[in-house]
Structures are given as C-alpha cells and as structure tokens.
Amino acid sequence: MEYRVAMRGLTAVGALFIFAACGIMPTSGPDATDVRAQRSDTSLQYGVVPLTPESISILAKYEPKGLAGAFRDSRPPAQIRFGVGDVVSVTIFEAQAGGLFIPAEAGVRPGNFVQIPDQTVDNDGNISVPFAGTIRAAGLTSVQIQNEIVQRIRNRAIDPQVVVNLAQQRTSLVSVLGDVNAPVRYPAASSGARDRLLDAITRAGGIKSQGYESWVTLERNGRRATAPIGNLVCEPKNNIYVQPGDQIFVYREPQRFLAFGASGQQGQFAFEAWRISLAEAVAKAGGVSDGQGDPGSVFLYRREPREVAAMLGVDVSKHPGETVPVIFSVSFRDPGGYFLATKVWMRHEDVIFVANAPAVEVTKFLVYLNIIMATGGNAINITNDALILRNNIRSLR
C-alpha cells in the first residue's frame, strides 16, 4: 500500500515539473519566439524589424548626420561684425590740406590723415567720431562703419576717406576647451575667418585622448550638436567652418555596446574605432556560441527616432515619446545575413542578444527530467528498503 502511495506522489511531482519546465529552467534571455511575437511582461512596447536591404536602406538614409546635419549652413563665416566691448581704431583721410581735419599751413604735420584715439564700443553699441557724432558700431562691419562716417562728414571735409580697424577684439571669439592640450579662446578674425573645426582644435594643441574615443560638441547660437571626432576626419563634410562665437568642447567617452545571450562572450565591449558594423560587433563578442546559440536569432536592440520607426513599419501609435524601442533581427543561418550585418552601423549603448537554439532548451528539460526520475528512483529504493526492514523486524518477533 505504501509503495503505491509513493508512486502516485512521484508521478504527480513529475507531471508538475513537466508542465512547469519551461518556466523554471535557467536561460540566458528571452526565447526567440517571444521576441518576434513582441511579448513583454512590462508595459514597454517595442517593434520588431527584420534586417532586409530595404530596412538597411532606410537606416542608412536617416543615419545621424553629425554636425553637418545639425548645422546646415556650410558657407564660410561672413565678415566679422563689431560687438560691445571691442576696441575700434578710426583713421580719417582728406584729399588736401585746408579741410576739416588737415591744417592749411604746410609742414605743420606730416601726412594727410588724422588718427582718432582708440575707443571701446559702448554698452549701447556706439562709438563717437568728431564732427560725425555718434556712430552705430555693434552688429556692423568695418566697411559699413566707414561708409557711415564718410556720409556724415562728406559736406565738411575735402573728399574724405575713412579706415576703421579692430584694435582689440573682445567679441566674436572662438572657444576650444575640454580634453585638449591647450584650451584657448581666440579672435575669429585675427586667426583666420576660414577656420574649420579641426583647425580650431589644432590651435588648442590637439586632443589628449585616442581619436576613436574622443567626441566634439559644438554650441552655436543656442543650438548644440555632438559627433565623434573620427566623424570629422573620415567624413569631411562634418568638418564645418567655425563661426564667431562658437564654443567647441572636446571630451573623452569610449563608445561601447552590450552583448547578452548565447554569444561567445557576454558583457560590455568598446568599439575601439570611431564606428563598427553589426557584424564586427558580433565578432568582438565572440560570435554565436557553437554549442548554445541559434544563428538564426541574432537581435539588435536600440531606440530609433519616431519618424524612422514609422518608415520601418513599426506601429508608433503605441509609443508616445520621440524615440521608439526597436529590435532588429537577422539570421546568420542565411549566408546573406552576414552581408546585411556589415551594412548596419552600431551606435553607442546598442545591445546585441543571441537567443538559445531550441535544442538547448530541450536538452535542459531532459536533464531536469533525468534528475527528477533519478530522485524518484531513489525514493522508490528507500521505500523498498524500508519495507524489507519492516518485514525483517516482524520475522524476528
């Protein structure tokens, strides 16, 4: 009787383990079927997009364009304009002596010009010129100021000509700071108005760190954009002209991605280059584990701008934010999958996940089942031994 009770108990336990096996077995991440079915135990919704030539073309078209995309004006900087605090030098020439500024007596003074003492553009943006009065200077070029002074004195001086120079430039400066060897703030005009970003960084002594882990942030007129410095070197269109008032900040931040699941190695990996492809990233993580991974289920997790996600076919109505969580899937069982993976550029903090092969889950279940059966067999043997012991005790009596 006791034997039958033990067998019924073991059978029940075994059935319980069989039905619960999928939930209790250890695993390195979600099943590939759950990812593709967009199942989630949280409220976070995401889209799943297969990597195809069409989706890769969309990603390439809308890949972040760096500084050139943020600051579309690729023209060289315009003429430097005076600002409040700049020191201005004004020289006035007359065609002959006896005019407004040049005395009629010969030999009294050399030359046919007069130098007005240097003066600072005041808080109202003005300078003062004798016989011309208050002249607007802030926001104007030297030519515009010259023409205004000539217009004011032309009826009083003899064929006047005016030269306006910037004696000390205290505005229209370019600042380069951060992870550079010699942070500097220099006048844009006196250092050459056609400087580009790399020229400005060179004036600051160049970068301190490796190029592939250095970033450049440009702030201009209240707008800000950031790009790897390699982006400026390898894509010259991003090496845009420096404008007066620009602030350039260089900092070090190694780009990295995360790898989980059945990849050869799991963890955090540095790009060690200014950009790498998905194929290179999978290789850095040790590839797909030969004894565990499913090469047909390689996933790339990242956030995409809302408009890009919509073009990729994701239902963006479920996502109220500006970016949408997207999982890209690619099969390395397909020989063409490797070519597709070489066309997708990784981004900072991207996540790669390789799902387990279905056979791995079956093997884990069989191992668990074997443990259960072995445990049940041990329980039966213990029960039999107990019955034999009991019978022996009875026979002794």
SVG drawing of the C-alpha trace seen along z (x, -y; Angstrom):
<svg xmlns="http://www.w3.org/2000/svg" viewBox="-2 -128 59 142">
<polyline fill="none" stroke="black" stroke-width="0.4" points="0.0,0.0 2.7,-2.4 4.6,-1.6 1.5,-2.7 1.1,-5.9 4.8,-6.8 4.5,-6.1 1.4,-8.2 3.2,-11.1 6.2,-10.8 4.0,-10.7 2.3,-13.9 5.6,-15.6 6.9,-14.5 3.9,-15.9 4.2,-19.1 7.8,-19.5 6.9,-18.6 4.3,-21.3 6.4,-23.9 9.7,-23.0 9.7,-26.0 9.3,-28.4 11.8,-27.0 14.7,-26.1 17.6,-28.6 18.2,-30.6 20.3,-33.5 17.4,-35.6 14.0,-35.5 13.1,-32.9 13.4,-33.9 9.6,-33.2 8.8,-35.6 10.9,-38.4 9.3,-38.0 5.8,-37.8 6.6,-41.1 5.7,-39.6 6.6,-41.6 5.8,-41.2 6.1,-45.0 4.1,-47.9 7.0,-48.7 6.1,-48.1 8.6,-47.6 8.7,-46.9 10.5,-44.1 12.1,-44.8 13.8,-42.1 17.1,-43.3 16.5,-43.5 18.0,-45.5 15.0,-47.8 15.3,-48.4 19.0,-48.9 18.5,-51.5 16.1,-53.4 18.6,-53.3 21.4,-54.5 19.3,-57.4 18.4,-58.5 21.6,-57.7 22.6,-60.6 24.4,-63.1 26.7,-64.5 27.5,-68.2 26.8,-68.8 23.2,-67.7 22.7,-69.9 24.3,-73.0 23.3,-73.0 24.9,-76.3 28.2,-75.2 29.3,-78.6 32.4,-80.2 31.9,-82.7 30.8,-86.2 32.8,-89.3 33.5,-89.9 31.0,-92.4 31.8,-94.6 30.4,-94.0 30.0,-95.7 33.5,-95.9 35.5,-95.8 38.2,-98.5 37.9,-100.4 40.6,-102.4 39.4,-105.2 41.6,-107.0 40.3,-109.8 42.0,-110.9 41.4,-114.1 42.4,-114.8 44.3,-118.0 45.2,-120.4 42.9,-123.1 40.0,-120.8 38.2,-119.8 41.0,-117.7 44.1,-118.8 45.5,-122.3 46.2,-124.6 49.8,-125.5 52.3,-123.4 54.7,-121.5 52.6,-121.8 52.1,-118.0 53.0,-115.1 50.6,-113.2 47.0,-113.9 45.2,-111.9 44.2,-112.1 44.1,-109.2 41.2,-109.3 42.1,-107.8 41.0,-104.2 37.7,-103.8 35.6,-101.0 32.2,-100.2 29.9,-101.3 27.0,-99.4 24.6,-101.0 26.8,-99.7 28.1,-103.1 31.4,-105.0 31.9,-108.7 33.7,-110.4 34.4,-114.2 32.1,-116.2 30.3,-112.9 28.7,-112.4 27.6,-109.1 28.1,-106.2 26.5,-102.8 29.1,-100.1 27.7,-97.0 26.5,-94.4 28.1,-96.2 31.2,-95.5 34.2,-97.9 33.1,-98.8 29.6,-99.7 31.0,-101.9 33.4,-103.6 30.6,-104.4 28.5,-105.9 31.3,-108.2 32.1,-109.4 28.4,-110.1 28.3,-112.2 31.4,-114.4 31.4,-114.5 30.0,-118.0 32.5,-119.4 35.8,-117.6 37.7,-117.6 36.9,-114.3 37.1,-112.3 38.1,-108.6 37.9,-106.6 39.6,-103.4 38.1,-101.5 40.1,-98.8 39.6,-96.4 42.3,-97.4 41.3,-94.8 38.8,-92.0 36.8,-91.2 33.8,-89.7 33.4,-87.3 35.7,-84.8 36.0,-81.1 36.4,-78.9 38.0,-75.5 38.1,-73.6 37.8,-70.2 40.1,-67.3 42.6,-69.3 46.2,-70.0 46.0,-73.8 42.4,-75.2 42.2,-78.5 39.9,-81.4 41.0,-83.2 39.6,-86.0 38.0,-84.5 39.1,-87.3 42.8,-87.6 43.3,-83.9 41.7,-83.5 38.0,-83.6 38.0,-80.4 39.0,-78.1 37.2,-74.7 36.6,-72.6 39.8,-70.6 41.8,-73.8 40.3,-75.2 41.1,-72.0 44.6,-72.2 45.0,-75.7 44.1,-74.3 47.1,-71.8 45.0,-68.9 43.2,-66.2 44.6,-64.4 43.0,-61.0 42.7,-58.5 40.8,-59.8 38.3,-56.9 37.1,-57.7 37.0,-61.5 33.8,-63.5 33.3,-67.0 30.3,-69.2 29.7,-72.4 27.4,-75.1 26.3,-77.9 23.6,-80.4 21.8,-78.3 22.0,-75.1 24.2,-72.1 25.3,-69.0 27.8,-66.2 29.8,-63.9 32.8,-61.6 35.9,-63.3 36.5,-60.5 33.3,-61.7 35.1,-65.0 38.1,-63.2 36.5,-60.4 33.6,-62.5 35.0,-65.9 31.5,-67.4 31.2,-67.3 34.4,-69.4 32.3,-72.6 33.5,-76.2 34.0,-77.8 31.8,-80.8 32.4,-83.7 31.0,-82.9 31.3,-79.2 32.1,-77.1 33.8,-73.8 34.0,-71.2 36.1,-68.1 35.6,-65.2 36.5,-61.5 33.8,-58.8 34.7,-55.4 31.8,-54.1 30.6,-50.7 27.9,-48.1 26.5,-45.3 26.2,-41.6 24.0,-39.1 22.6,-35.6 24.4,-32.8 27.2,-34.9 30.7,-33.7 31.3,-36.2 28.8,-38.4 29.5,-41.8 30.4,-45.3 32.7,-45.9 34.4,-49.0 34.3,-49.9 38.0,-50.8 37.2,-52.6 35.0,-55.6 32.4,-53.2 31.9,-49.5 29.3,-47.4 26.9,-44.9 29.0,-42.0 32.1,-43.4 30.3,-43.8 29.1,-40.2 32.6,-39.1 34.0,-41.2 31.6,-39.4 33.0,-36.0 30.4,-35.3 27.5,-32.9 28.2,-30.1 28.5,-26.9 27.1,-24.7 24.3,-27.0 23.3,-29.9 20.8,-30.0 22.5,-31.7 19.0,-32.4 18.1,-34.5 20.5,-37.4 18.8,-40.6 20.0,-44.2 18.2,-46.4 18.2,-50.2 15.9,-53.2 15.1,-54.9 13.6,-58.3 9.8,-58.2 9.7,-59.0 12.4,-56.4 10.5,-53.7 7.3,-54.5 9.2,-54.1 10.4,-50.8 6.9,-49.6 6.6,-49.9 3.2,-51.0 4.3,-54.2 0.9,-54.9 1.8,-52.7 4.9,-54.9 4.2,-58.5 7.9,-59.5 10.2,-61.0 12.1,-57.6 10.7,-54.1 12.3,-50.9 13.1,-48.7 14.6,-45.2 16.3,-44.3 16.5,-40.6 19.0,-39.0 19.7,-35.3 23.3,-34.1 22.0,-30.8 21.3,-32.7 24.7,-33.4 23.3,-36.7 22.7,-37.7 26.4,-38.4 26.4,-40.8 23.4,-42.6 25.1,-42.8 28.1,-44.6 25.8,-47.4 24.4,-48.3 26.4,-50.7 26.4,-50.2 25.6,-53.1 26.8,-53.9 25.0,-51.6 23.4,-49.3 22.5,-45.8 23.1,-42.6 21.2,-39.5 21.7,-35.9 18.9,-33.6 19.4,-29.9 18.8,-27.2 15.6,-25.3 17.6,-22.1 19.3,-23.7 16.0,-24.1 15.1,-20.5 18.4,-19.3 17.9,-21.4 14.5,-19.9 15.7,-16.3 18.5,-17.0 15.9,-18.2 13.7,-15.3 16.5,-12.9 17.2,-14.5 13.5,-14.1 13.4,-10.5 16.7,-9.8 15.2,-11.4 12.0,-9.3 14.1,-6.1 16.0,-6.9 12.7,-7.4 11.4,-4.1 14.6,-2.3 14.3,-3.9 10.7,-2.8 11.6,0.8 14.4,0.8 12.1,-0.4 9.5,2.3 12.2,5.0 13.5,3.7 10.0,3.7 9.4,7.3 12.7,8.4 11.8,6.8 8.4,8.6 10.0,12.0 12.4,11.6 9.4,11.2"/>
</svg>
